[in-house]
Each structure stands twice: as C-alpha cells, then as structure tokens.
C-alpha cells in the first residue's frame, strides 16, 4: 500500500500545533475494512528535507524531546494530535504518519500519510 501524500502546510516557529493536521482516521484496508490487528503504536516523524535526518517526532508514548499523538481508537486506527509545541527550526521538513503492531515500534511500520511542512 502506498501512503497518501497530503498538501503541504506552513507553521510558524514557536507557535503551538493548532492549525496543522490534527486528526487521522479511521483507516481502512483495500476492501474498506479496518486494518487487523489493532494498532499498538503510532508515530509522526519530521525529517529534514535535504538530509532526511530525524528532526522531531510525535508518538503515543513520548519520551524526552518528543511530542504526543493520541490513539483515539486502536481498532479503527484513529489518532488525534493535541495542542503542543513543535520545536523545529526554520526550514522545510518531510513528515510521515506510521503505525505499528508492537507498542515499542519494533515491527516494520505501515506509512499511511506523508507530506511537507514549511516552518517560517
């Protein structure tokens, strides 16, 4: 399955994440059914556009220097991104929303969405 590329968005450095993509899902497979088994982990990674290095990430079990993404419904693969800081330097980043069947993100991910974000 190829991920869906969403339109590029802009964000002002230092602003809270309020105007970007805030809700994803519910997801479905090629037959329109919810994916199986249920989602145990979700990450939204932001990589530098030029070097493809990880710059920041949101996930459902954030650690130091990570933001939060909430699993609303694990069976339907539905996620929310709450208001929060997005500490990226000025520039352009690629992002991807990835889901996992293991809560430690150890299994191969499924990438559902990708896009660009311009930090001004």
C-alpha positions as CSV (number, residue, x, y, z in Angstrom):
1,X,0.0,0.0,0.0
2,X,1.4,3.4,-0.9
3,X,0.9,6.3,1.5
4,X,-1.3,9.2,0.7
5,X,0.6,12.5,0.3
6,X,-1.3,15.4,1.8
7,X,-1.0,19.0,0.8
8,X,2.0,21.0,2.2
9,X,1.3,23.1,5.3
10,X,3.0,26.1,6.9
11,X,3.7,26.6,10.6
12,X,5.3,29.5,12.4
13,X,8.3,28.6,14.6
14,X,7.4,28.8,18.3
15,X,3.6,28.5,17.7
16,X,1.6,25.7,19.2
17,X,0.5,22.9,16.9
18,X,-3.1,24.0,16.3
19,X,-3.5,24.6,12.6
20,X,-1.7,21.6,11.2
21,X,-3.2,18.2,10.6
22,X,-4.9,17.3,13.9
23,X,-7.0,14.1,13.3
24,X,-6.2,11.0,11.3
25,X,-8.6,8.1,10.7
26,X,-10.4,5.9,10.9
27,X,-8.3,4.0,8.4
28,X,-9.3,1.1,6.2
29,X,-7.7,-1.5,4.0
30,X,-8.3,-2.0,0.3
31,X,-11.6,-3.7,1.0
32,X,-12.8,-0.8,3.2
33,X,-12.4,-2.9,6.4
34,X,-10.5,-1.7,9.5
35,X,-6.9,-3.0,9.5
36,X,-6.2,-6.0,11.7
37,X,-4.9,-6.5,14.2
38,X,-5.4,-3.3,16.2
39,X,-2.8,-0.5,16.3
40,X,-0.4,-0.6,19.3
41,X,1.8,2.3,18.3
42,X,1.8,5.4,16.2
43,X,4.5,7.9,15.2
44,X,4.5,11.1,13.2
45,X,8.2,11.8,12.2
46,X,9.6,15.0,10.9
47,X,12.7,14.7,8.8
48,X,14.9,17.4,7.3
49,X,14.1,17.7,3.7
50,X,17.7,17.9,2.4
51,X,19.4,15.3,4.6
52,X,16.4,13.1,5.6
53,X,17.6,13.1,9.2
54,X,15.0,12.8,12.0
55,X,14.4,16.3,13.4
56,X,11.4,15.6,15.8
57,X,8.7,13.1,16.4
58,X,5.3,12.8,17.9
59,X,4.2,9.4,19.3
60,X,1.7,7.7,21.6
61,X,4.3,7.1,24.3
62,X,6.5,10.2,24.2
63,X,9.9,10.4,25.8
64,X,12.4,13.2,26.2
65,X,12.3,15.6,23.3
66,X,9.2,14.0,21.7
67,X,5.7,15.2,21.3
68,X,2.3,13.5,21.8
69,X,-0.1,11.8,19.4
70,X,-3.1,10.1,20.9
71,X,-4.6,6.8,19.8
72,X,-8.3,7.5,19.9
73,X,-9.5,4.1,18.6
74,X,-6.8,1.4,18.2
75,X,-9.2,-0.9,16.2
76,X,-10.2,1.8,13.8
77,X,-6.7,3.3,13.6
78,X,-7.9,6.7,14.6
79,X,-5.5,9.4,16.1
80,X,-5.5,12.9,17.4
81,X,-2.7,15.4,17.8
82,X,-3.3,17.8,20.7
83,X,-2.1,21.4,21.0
84,X,1.6,21.3,21.7
85,X,5.0,22.9,20.9
86,X,6.6,21.8,17.6
87,X,10.2,22.7,18.2
88,X,11.5,22.7,14.6
89,X,14.0,25.2,13.2
90,X,13.0,27.4,10.3
91,X,13.1,25.3,7.1
92,X,11.2,22.6,5.2
93,X,10.6,19.1,6.6
94,X,9.0,15.9,5.3
95,X,6.7,14.2,7.6
96,X,5.1,10.7,7.8
97,X,2.4,9.1,9.9
98,X,3.4,5.5,10.7
99,X,1.5,2.8,12.7
100,X,2.9,-0.3,14.4
101,X,1.5,-3.5,15.8
102,X,4.0,-3.5,18.7
103,X,3.9,-0.7,21.3
104,X,7.8,-0.5,21.2
105,X,7.7,0.3,17.5
106,X,9.9,-2.8,16.8
107,X,7.9,-4.2,13.9
108,X,8.0,-2.8,10.4
109,X,5.7,0.3,10.2
110,X,2.9,1.0,7.8
111,X,3.2,4.5,6.5
112,X,-0.3,5.9,5.9
113,X,0.3,9.6,5.2
114,X,3.2,11.8,4.1
115,X,3.7,15.5,3.3
116,X,5.8,18.6,3.7
117,X,5.7,21.2,6.4
118,X,7.3,24.7,6.0
119,X,8.5,26.2,9.3
120,X,8.6,30.0,8.9
